[in-house]
Amino acid sequence: MIGTTAFWTLTVLLGLGTFLIRFSFLGFLGGRRLPDWLMLHLRYVAVAVFPALVTPLVLWPPATGGVPDPARLIAALAAFAAGLRYSVLGAILAGMATLYALQFLLS
């Protein structure tokens, strides 16, 4: 086990590090206009991060013990199709609605 002093020292240092990482963007760049090329690339951050967060939950869901579930796979396809047509929010709503409907119908 870690000692009390070491725990609180580590907690404070990690909190300070997290603050400095966030402040580096918000504090230093908050009042400035970013270059157009950077703004273009930042538009794709949500599109890149969202599938990386969702894919493990679809392919190896903890709720089923890591076994792929047809309801989750179909819901992921519905979210993908809605994301192509609408937006990230549309994809989230379509995936949620499909998953809940399929879980209700299959159970």
C-alpha positions, 0 to 999 in steps of 0.5 A: 500500500502507498503511504498517506503522505505519498498518496496526497503528494501524488494527488496534488502533483497529478492535479497540478499537471492536469490543470497546467495541461488544460491551462496551456490551451485555455489560458494561453490561447483562449483569447486568440484566433487560431489559424484556419488550418488548425480549426479545420483539423480540430473539426475532426477530433470528435469524429475520431474520438467517438468511434474509438470510445464506442468500438470496444463497448460494441465488440467486447461489451462488459454487460455480456461478459465480452461476447458480441451482442447482435443488438449492440452490433445492429445499434452500432450500424444504425448509429453509423448510418445516422452519422453519415446522414446527419451529425454526431448527435444524430448518430448517438440518438439513433444508436441509443434508440436502436439499442434500447428497442432491440433489447426490449424486443429480444428480452 
